Every structure is written in structure tokens, then in C-alpha cells.
């Protein structure tokens, strides 16, 4: 039973990973009834497969009694698929109809749980296989029939609804997720009838089928859970990439912004701090990044009159001999303008340019950030990282 136990443990891990992703998504969507139903359903799925792994291992039965862990696994699996049906109802039906369907599912779930528990208590089951082993093959089938019926219904509905909405959905990640979920449910769909057939097989044949059935269920369930998780996971990955880009840009602007704010303290909403403290700032970065760009531009409005146009041309000519071309050359020239203007301002020199030097600007705020980051890096690399 090692293969079966390992397979079910992997399924439990996948379910809990999906649970974690959806819990994170739920923080901003607590009014979404489908998501509110999906999160606990995924948690139950994880516990169902964890119990299945323990049941397949068999050692826990020595403490709790033969077949008890398998019964718990079956009941948790039933709750998971009922939760999945509730999610599909919220996805596909109007609010009132979805709530009515959920009430029906709750009644069905309570009925099946009660029936299966009563059959287990009256059946004299033992635990030689992952599925509890009753006094006869017919008793086994009667015991599992209610659960298998609900599970097969869930897979059928999942195949139909996920396939239908994958054709109509917008957004590449959502379409891919729905298709993967439909494939996973399609893989699981024949599992129930085959399982019922195996229940009626001889002990030797039944034992040989157990490994294949466990792997079959593991593949199908992993695909289904992956499909459910892919859209939210892709959104989180995209958001994380944006956050990492903001961290990089925010830190790249620091030397230029710090020197400007040191010379012109009045433009800074928050004064510069030590670089070590600066690296601890990880929240609200988008707002902070916008603020930093605005303060750099505000500082330039004050400093630009301190750039001598004649000196500016000489700087541009000098930098062009270093091998820089195009935007890199322009960024280096602007970095030199910032440096010379800061030096002149902090030395209290009078303005030198009746017609201020104009700098390049971005087409929008993101373009402005991209350009100023390039200028700030040139400032750091070619002018220095400390104030004069």
C-alpha cells in the first residue's frame, strides 16, 4: 500500500497548496460566494486525501478500529465534491437559484453521510484495502453506492460546465484553467464505475487494481485542482513580478532622490533614511514609487536653472566619446546635468541659465518611471552614490 499512500499524500499536498492560493485570493473577494464555497471545499479535499493516505497505510486502524479512517476519508471526499458542486452552481446560476441549489446539496450531503455511516456501523467492515472491506462484495457496493453516485455527478457537471465556459471565457489564464479542470474531471469520470467493478472482483484481482486506481485518481484530481488554481496563481505570479519590478525601480531611484532631497528638503514628503532602512520598505511600493518620481521632477524644476547650457554641451560631447549611444547616452547626459545642478545649488551659485535645459520625459507615468530609473542608474554609476 506504499504507492497508494504516497499518491494520496501528494494529492493532499496539491489540495492544500490550492487552498493556500485561494485563501490569499479570498482576502480581497470576501463577497464572492463561489470563492467562499471553494476555499473550505479545498481544505476538505486536502483532509480527505490525508485520511486516504492513512487508510492506505493501515497502521492507524490499529488504534481507531478497522476501516474508520477510510470511512472518514469517504465522508470528507463527499463533502469536497458537494462543495465543488456548490461552486459550480454559483458560477453558472443566478444568485437565488444558486442558493437554492446549495440548500439541496446540503440536504443530499446530510442524507448520504447519515446513510453511509449507518451502513458502516451495521456492516461489520474490516480494512484490508483502501476501501473498507465488508462481509460481502454486495455490501461493499451498497455502502459506497451513495458516495460514488454523488461523486460521479460532480465530475460530470464539472466536465460539462468547465468545457462550456472555457469556450466562452475571456482571458488566457482562465481559459487554460477551465480546460485543465475539464480534463481532470474527465479523467476522474470513469473512475467510479471501474471502482464499482473492482469491488466485485476476487481478492487477488482487487489487490492488483488498487495501485492503478490510486494513480488514476491521483492524476485526475491533480489536474482538476491545478485547473481550479491556475487563474488565481497566474494573477499572483503576475502581481509578484510587478511588485519585484517596483522594488527594483524604487531602490534604483534612491541615490538620485536622496541627493535631491538632501539639497531641497522641502520637496520630500518623507525625508531620506539610511540605505539599510530603505531596503526594509516593502509595502505600498507603487504609491511610494510614484511619490519618488514626482519629488525628483519637482527637484529638477528648482535645479534646472543652475545648469550652464555651454557646460551641458561640453558634457554631452565628452560622454559621446565613451562609446555610449542613443538612450544610454541621453541618460548619462541627464545624470550629469543633475549632478552639476546639485553641485551649483549646494554651493549657492546664482542661476546660470536664463533658458533652462530641458530633460526627456516619459509618455505616461510608467514610461516616466522607466526613464528616470535609467537616469538614476547612470547617476549612480558615473557620478557617484554619495552626495558631494
N, C-alpha and C positions, 0 to 999 in steps of 0.2 A: 504493500500500500504506500510505499515511499513516493512513487511517481504521482499518484493521486493526491497525496497530502501536499507535495511540493506545488503541484498545479493549482490546487485550491488556495494555497497560501499566496501564490503570485497573483491570483485573481483578487484576493482580499487587498493586497497591496495596491493594485491598479484602482480598485474601487475607492480606497481611502485617498489616493492621490487625486482622483476625480472629485471626491468630496472636498478636499482642501482647496482645489481650484474654484469650485462653485461657492464655497463659504466666502472666499475672498471676493468673488463677484457679487455675492448677496449683500455686502456692506453698502453698496450704492443702489440696490434694486430691491429693497425690502417690500415694496408694494407689488412686486411681480409674483402672482400666485403660483405660476408654473415653477419658478425658481425656488420658491418657498417649499413646494412639494418635492422638488428634485433633491434638495440638499439632504433632508433626513432619509429619503429613499436610498441615496448613495451610501449613507452611513450604515443603513440596514444591510445593504448588499455586501459591504465590507465585513460586517459581523457574520453574515450568513456564510460567506466563504471561509472565514476564520473558523467557524464552528464545523464546517465541512472538512477542513484540514484536520481538525482534532478528531472528528469522527472517523476519517480515513486512517488516521494514525492508530486509533483504537485504545490507546493506553488510558485516556481519560474515562472511558467507560468502566474501568475497574473501580473508580471512585463513585461515579454518579449512577451506575446501573447501565445495563446493556441497551444501546440504541437511543439513550436520552439525548446525547449530543447531536445525533443525526436528526432526531425529531426537532430540536431547536433550530438546526440548520434549515430544515424544510419549512418551518413556520416563518423564519426570517426571510427566506427566499420568496415565500408567498407575499410577505409584506412589501418586499422590494419591487416585485412585479406589479403589485397593486398600486404602489406609489408611482411606478413608471406609467401605468395606465392613467392615473390622475394627472400626471404631467402632460401626457398626450391629449387628454381631454381639455386642459387649459390652453394648450397650443392651438387646438383645432375647433373648439366650440365657443360660442358666446358665453359671457360671464355666468348668467343664470343657468344655462344648460350644463356648463362645466361643473358648477357647484352641485347640481342635481346628480350628475354622473358620479361625482366623488362620494356623495352620500350613498348611492347604490353600491359603489365599490367597497365602502366601509362595511355595509351590511353583509355583502358577499364575503369579505375578508373575515369578519367575526364568525360567520356561519362555517366557513371552511376550516378555520382554526379550531373551532369547537369540535367539529366532526372529526378532524384528523387526530386531535388529542384524545378524544373518546375512543376512536378505533385503536390508537396506540395502547391506551391503558387496558383495553379489553382483548388485545390480540396476542399477548404473550410473545412479544418480539425479542429477538436477540440481535447481536451485531457482528456478523461475520463479514459483511461487506459495508461499503459506504452507505448504501441504502439499508435501512433496518430489515432484518430477515425474519419474517413471520413464520407461523406454523405451516403455512402452505403458500404456494405461488399465488393462488387466487386472493388470499388475504392480503398479501403484499400489494397486489394490483388495486384492490378495493381501498386500501389505506392511502395509496398515492394518487388515485384517480382524481379526487377533487383538486389537489395541488397541481397536478400535471395539466388538467383542463384549463385552469386559470393561467398558468404559465404559457401554455401554447397559444391561448387567446392574446396574451400580451405580445408575444413575438409576432403573431400575425398582424395585429394592429400596428406594431412598430414598423414592420416591413412596408405595409400599405401607406401609412401616413408619412413616414420619413422619405419613402420613394416619391410620393406625390409632391411633397413640399420641396424636395430637392430640385424638382423641375421648375418650380415657381419662385424659389427663394432668390434673393439678391445678396450679393456678397460672396466672394470666392470661398472664404473660410467656412461660412455657414453651409454652402452647397456641399463642400467636401465632407464636413462633419455629418450632415444628414445622409449622404451616400454611404459613408463608412458605417454609420449606425444601422442603416437598412441592410447592408451586407452582413453585419454581425447578427442582427435578428434573423436574417435568412439562414445563416449557418446554424443558429440555435433551433430553428423551427422544426426540423426533422428529429431533433434530439429526443423529444418527449415520446413519440411513437416507438423509436428504437429502444429507448429505455424501458417502455412497457413490454416490448417483445423480449428484452433480455431478462426481465423479471420472471418470465415463464420458462426460461431456458434451464437446462440442467446446471448443477453446481459448477462443473468444470468449465462449461461454455460461459457461464455467467461471470466467473472469475476472470477469464481471458478477456471479456468485453469491458471490464471495469476500467482498465487503463485507457483504452481507446475512447470510451465515453467521457472520462475525466478530461483528457486532452481536447476532445471535441468541444466540450462545454467551455473549457478554458480559452480556446481560440475565439469562439463565438462571443463570449462575454467580454473578452478584452477588446475586440473590435467594437462592440456596442458601446462600451464605456469610453473608448477612445473617441468614437464619433460624437458622443454627447459632450465631451470635454474640449474637442478641437477648437470650436469657435471661440470660446472664452479663453482658452490657452493662447491662441494666436493673438487675441486682443491684448492679453497680458504681456506677451513677448514683444509686441509692437510698442506698447506703452513703456516697457522696460528699456527698449532700445532708445526711445525718445528721452527717457529720464537719464540714461547714461550719456547721451549726447549733450543734454543740458548741463550735467555735472562737468563734462569736459570743457564746454564753452564757458561756463561760469568761472571755472578755475583759470582758464586761459586768459580771460579778461582782467584777472585780478591785478597783475603788476601795473598795467596801464591805468586802470581805475584807481588803484591805491595812490599812485603818484599824483594823479589829477586831484583826488580828494584831499591829499595832504597839502597841496598848494592852494586849493579852493575848498575849505571845509564846509562852507555854507551850502554847497550843491548836494551833499550826501545826506540821505535820509538816515542812514546808519553809518557811523564813522568806520574806517578800516580797522581791522583787527590783525593779530599776528597770523602768519600763514598756517601755523599748526591749528589754530582755532578755526580759520577759514575752511579747512578741509573737513571739519565736523559738520558743516552746514549741508544737510541732505534733504531737507523738507522745503516745500513751497518754492522749488527751484525756478519754475517757469516765471513766477512773479518777480523773484529776486533777479533773474537774468534780464528781464525787461527793464527793471529799475536800474540795473547797472549800465545797460546800453544808453538809457535816457540820460543818466548822470555823466557819462563820457561825452555825449553830444552837447549837453549843457556846458560842460567844462570847455569844450572846444569853442563855443560861442564867445567865451571870455578870452581864451588864449589865442585865437586866430590872428588878432591884430598884432601880436608880438612876433609873427613870422615875417622876416625880411624877404620880399619876393626875389631879390637878387641872390640872396643866400640860398633860397629854396631851389632856384635853377641850378646853382652850383652843386647842391646836394644831389639833385636828380642826375646831373651829368656824371658825378662821381660814382654813384651807385650803379649806373648803367654799365660801368667798366668792370663790375664784379661778376658779370655773367647772368645777372637777373634780367628777366624779360617779362612782359605782359603784366598780369595781375600781381605777380610776386614783386616785380619792380615797383609798381604803384603802391603796394602795401608797405614796402620798405621806405619809400619816399615819405608817405604819410606818417610812418612811425618816427622818422627823422624830424618831420615838422612838429609832431607832438613834443619830442624831446627838446628841440631848440626853443619852442614856445614856453615850455615849462622852465627851462633854464633862465630865459629872459624875464619871465614873470616873477620867479622867486628871487632874482637879482634886482628886482624893482626897476627894470629898464623901461623907458617910455615905449608906447606902441610904435612899431616900425613900419606898419603897412596901412596906408590910407585905404587901399583896396585889399581886403583880407583874402588870403589864399583859400580856395575852395577845395573841399575834400569830396571824395566819392561817397555816395550813399546807396543803400540797398533799395530795391523796388518795393519791398514791404518789410515788415518787422523781422521776419525770419531771414530775409536777404541781408538786412542791416546787421543782424547778429553774425551771420556767416562772414561778412566783410570785416567787421570790427575784430572778430577773432583772428582773422589773418593779419590785420594790422597789429593787434596786441602781441601776437607771436613774433612778428618782425621786430617790434619794440623790445620784447624780452631778449631775443637772440642777438640783435645788432646794437641796441642802445644800452641794455643792462637791466637787471632785475631789481635794482635798488634806486632810491631817489638820489638825486645829485647831492 
